[in-house]
Amino acid sequence: MTDAAAPRPVRVLLADDQPLLRTGFRMVLGVEDDLDIVGEAGDGVEAVELSRRLLPDVVLMDIRMPRMDGVAATRAIVDARLPVRVLVLTTFELDEYVVGALRAGASGFLAKDVPAEDLVTAIRTVAAGEAVVAPRILRRLLDRFADVLPDPAAVPPRVLDPLTDREREVLVQVARGLSNAEIARALSVSETTVKTHVGHVLTKLRLRDRVQAVVLAYETGLVRPGK
């Protein structure tokens, strides 16, 4: 009898214009057996080129880089339909770049001062097909746009009509930042059932991932900041 083959390591591309930061990320991630750094890019153009050539699972993308910023690079990767997901790291938590990266299709947002263990967990989460947003970034993002969000007393837009009552309930929990396991406990269902509901929500609403689902939930007034 032989042991089953170990899962393939998550392949990571580092994209940052500061060599010292790339070295720091390499030191943090290099000790993880399930993470494999396959390349480094010093600007956005190189990040896109290496993404096309190396097909990493996750690109750790800086926002502000020369030649092409992280937003444009993210959009190029997503538009090319590469099997690559982008996790954005930024020092500028709530400038226009974060909003732009979200719209471009990034799968996660973290501040550069995130603890090492949170960074590692975020990479694994994004590689698994889910999305992550640092709570303080999400909270400040929603607070910033609270005044332009719909009145919660208004009738929800028809965009949500395809969802069943249970799927809406799951979407609310996703928008509140709960994981599948936490939603399962809150709704007294299995985690597999929650995963199925989340998949239906994304498919019916034509959303790429949980980040876009969160934004839509707030844009439609289904959930309000602080509620």
N, C-alpha and C positions, 0 to 999 in steps of 0.2 A: 504494500500500500504506500502511495506517495501522497504528500500533502497537496491540497489544491493550490494552484498557482496563486501567488500573492497578487493583489490588485495592482494595476499599473499606477506608478506615481503620477501625481498631478504635475503637468508640465507648465512651468511659469516663465513668462517673459517679463523682464524688468525694463520699464521705460521711464527714465528720469534724466534730466540734463546735468545733474550733479553726481559726478563719479563717487564722491564720498558717501552719498546716500545710497547709491546702488551697492556699494561695498557693505554698508550696514545691513541692507535688506538681504544681501547674499549670506552674511554671517548668521542672521536670525533664521532664515529659511533653510539654510544648508544643513542644519542639524536635524531636520525633520526627515525621517525615512520615506515618507509618502509624498514629499515635494521635491521636484527636480527642476532646477533653474536651467533653462535651455538656451538663454541668450540675454543680451542687454542692448538697449537702444538709448542713444543720447538725445534724440529729438523725435518729433511726431512722424516725420517721413520715414525714418528708419524703423520706428515701431510698426508702422503699417507694412513695410517691406518684409520685416522679419516675421510678422504675423502670417503673411501670405506664404512665406517659405517654410517656416518651422511649424506652423499650426499648433501653437501652445494651447493648453486648455484655458489658461487665464493670463491676461496681460495686466500687470500691476502698473497703472498708467498715471503719471504725473499730469496735472492740469496745464501748467504753464511751461512750455518748452519751445525752443527755437524752430524755425522753418515751418512747423505745423503744430498747433497746440493740441492738448489732450482731447478737447472736444471734437475738433476736426478729425483727429486720428481715430477716435472712437466711432464717429459716424462712418468713416471710410471702411473700417473693419466690419461694422454691422451691415452697411449697404452691400458689401461684397459677399455677404451671407457665408462668412467663414465660420467654422465650428469653434469659434473663439469667443470667450466672454471677457468683459472688461471690468476691472475693479479699480475705481478711481481713488487716488490718494491726493489730498489737497491741504495746503496750509491755509487756504482762503476758503473758510467753511461755507460762506453764504454769498459769494459774489455771483456774477452772471455766469461764470464758467460752470458752477455746479448745476444750475438750472439747465444750461445748454447741454451738459454731459448727460443729464437725465433724459432729455428729449432726444439725444443722439442714440440712446439705447444702452447706456452703461448699466451693468448689473449690480453695482454697489458703490457706496461712497464711504470713505473713512478719512479721518484727519490724520496727518502724518505723525502726530504724537501718540497714536494709538498704541496700547501695550502690545508687546510682541505676541503674546498668546492670542489676543483678539485678532491680530492680523492673520495669523496662521489659521484660526478658525474661519475667518471670513473667506480666505482663499479656498478652503475646502468646501465651504457652503456654496460659493459661486460656481465652483467646478462641478458641484452636484446638481446644478441647474436651478438653484434658488437665488435669491437676491438679499443683499444686506445693506442697511443704511445705519450709520452710527446714530444712536438715539438723539444725541445733542444736535446733529446736523438736521435730522428729520424734524425735530421739535422746532428749531429755529426757522427752518424752511417753511413749515406750516404756519408759524406765527407771522412770518413775513408776508404771507399771502392770505392771511385770515380775512382781511377786510374785503377781498375780492371774491371770496368763496360764496356759494349760494346760501340763501336763507334756509336753515335746516327745517323750517316749517313748510317750505314749499314742496310741491309734489316732485318726487325724484324724476329726473329726465328719463325719457323713453329708452335711452341707451341701455338702461338696466333691465328692461322688460324681458329679455331672453332668460334671465336668471330665475331659478326657483326660490322660494322663501328660504330654504336651507342654504342655498348658494349665496344669497345675499347676506345671510347670517355669518357665513364663513368669510365673506369678503370684508365684513365689518371687523371681524377678529384679525384678519390679515392686516388691515389698515391700522389697527391698534398695535401692530408690531409683534403679535404672537407667533410662535413657531407652530409647525404642524402638531407637535406633541402637546403643546400648551392648549391649542384649539381643541384637540381631541379630549383633553381633560375637562375643558370648559363646557363642551357640548355633550359630554358623555358618549362619545363614539370612538371608533378605532382610528388610529393614526392613518391607516390605509384609506379609510373612508374620507378623512379630511383631505388627503393627497388627491383623491379622485375628484372631490368637490372643487379644490383649487384648480386642478387641470381643466375642469369644465368651465369654470369662471374665466380663465385665461383664453380658452378656445372660443367661447361664446362672445366675449367682448373684444376678441382679436388683440389681446395684449401679449407682450413678449415675455414678461416675468412679473414677479411680485412687486417690484418697485413701481412699475406702471400701474398695477392694480391699486396700490396705495394711493397714488396720485389721483387716479380716476375716482376712487371712493371719496376723496376730499373735494375734488372738483364738482362732483354731482351733489354734494351736500349729504351723502349717505353717512358720513362721519365728520365731526367738527373737531378742530384742535382743542385738546384738553378734555374731550368727552369720552 
